[in-house]
Amino acid sequence: MSSSRPVWHNAATAPCAVCGAEGRPCSRCRVHYYCGAEHQRQHWAKHRHGCGSVALEGGVLVAVKDIPANTCILRELPSVVFPCQPHFLTKQDVVLCVACCVDVSGSYAQCGRCGLPVCNDTCSQSSSHQAECQAFQEAEFVVPKADIEDEDVPVGTAVWILRAALASLDNPLLDYLLQDLGFGDKPPRRLPAVWETVNLKVNTRAVRYLCDAVGIKRLSERDLHRAAHMVISYASASHGPLVNKEGQKPAHVGVLFVGLSLRKHSCFPNSADRVMKPRTDEYMVVTTRDVAAGQCITINRQGGTWFDHTRERRKNVMLRWGFVCDCERCSDPTELGMYVDSPCCAACAERGKQCFLVPVGDEIRNDWSCEGCKKSLPLPEVKGLTKPAEDRLEELLDSSTEELLKFIAEHSYPRGPLHPTHALVLRARKAFLSDNHLRRAMRHMFQLKEVGLKLLKRSHREQLQISMQFVTGCVEVITEQLRALNRLLPGLTNQRLSLLCELRWLTLFKLDWLKTAARCLRTPETEQNMAHLTESLLDVEKQIRRHFFFLRDDDEMVQAVMKSGQVTAESNYF
């Protein structure tokens, strides 16, 4: 299957990429919108890199020309939106409104025409509910309240299966997702994954409910089964709307995208997803590095974290997708030179050399060898080298920051087998940057500000030193984590944005404290530190702004703000 036309769903109108007025999409790529031909010509220098840059070949999106990094290549609204259980596609834990997807357990109305649970008559009349409502009416079936409240009757699962199956009748784009599942004119390119298998039982019950109890007429049992497989394989919980229209209850929404799902898996992806605006389900795909013509557009689908080692990632991919990942990172024994799964060789460490143990041979990675002394070790012995550190980290995940930093120091070369980019060290830094520890950093920040005007008093020097050391430690941990992330998962990723925002926040308060201290004690060293922090802050600010002003010509605005230095703690983007 090959297609040079867009295979994703877009809004009919959206703000112009130049002026923000209502515009129509580019007819070729449907990524940027323009209010007229003049602004389209004006924006061509930037738009040309992504326009017509990808096509569907062999069931995956492929670059048809060289694409620079940070180029928007795809923009999409979900083709199917459905009520989704809080723990995604699990058993029916709560009762959800089939229209706005909020939890209505214990207090809900039933649609007067089909009997499905809704908040009120407004939701009953909602356009998002009409497809399945019409199907139930055609079958002359009204869902009894006993079925909704019976955990053994998968009414909620039946709703999203039916909604996806009905959407497939009217949306030919969804046919693109069926090739991997063996429902098209070609055999599947992968084995059934464990994730699909464990959901088969409840999905089969839901399909039988629709066929036997409801008596759905327009769809065959095969149509319903393939819709269930499609949603299980490609849908995800929404990171867009957080609450319903009244802003009172959380909405549990599942979404299914076509274009976003047609990217190949890679643990070293060349693209990333970005939400267009907060509390929306419109996404765009941005290249995270340069992509050469002929390369597949890739995304990480393994479900773990970016600092998982290859053995863990491959296990997740096999469970979720049913194949062994052979991406650039998984195929490299050194994991892009970061040695995430490689401990330091103990024999070389005794001679004062830092050398790494790396896997050799087959995909199973049973045999390992030192890059320095060439000593061979089986996998169980390699695991044994880091097992004490792994067990100790499990005990420390909720402990103090001092204990986590002490763990890194005690188990890293030359004292231990770990190193700055080992998976356990990256995980320890992640724990260090957890919410609890950042709240502690906030307390230290306010302590710094309180003693700022009393710097000259000897009684505050010790408190000042402790607070400053902790804040500086937080900045160093984030900086080290960013260095590893920039190699293992480069580009404008959400993980990078999160770290940058934390770094910006800490730097802002540290700079604010220095400004306060400078009123009491102005020295060349203080002014030099302020200048250095200001420069660092503006660089971080500029990187963050690139995430939020991607599709608009806001370069001049960004540069003006950077030049004026108007960066404050109130400069929030969320």
Secondary structure by P-SEA (a helix, b strand, c coil): cccccccbbbbccccccccccbbbcccccccbbbccaaaaaaaccccccccccbbbcccccccccccccccccccccccbbbbbccccccccccccccccccccccccccccccccccccccccccccaaaaaaaaaaaccccccccccccccaaaaaaaaaaaaaaaaccccccccccccccccccccccccaaaaaaaaaaaaaaaaaccccccccccaaaaaaaaaaaacccccccccccccccccccbbbbbbcccccbbbbcccccccccccccccbbbbbbccccccccccccccccccccccaaaaaaaaaaccccccccccccccccccccccccccaaaaaacbbbbbbbcccccccbbbbccccccccaaaaaaaaaaaaaaaaacccccaaaaaaaaaaacccccccccccaaaaaaaaaaacaaaaaaaaaaaaaaaaaccccccccaaaaaaaaaaaaaaaaaaaaaaaaaaaaccccccaaaaaaaaaaaaaaaaaaaaaaaaaaccccaaaaaaaaaaaaaaaaaaaaaaaaccccccaaaaaaaaaaacccccccccc
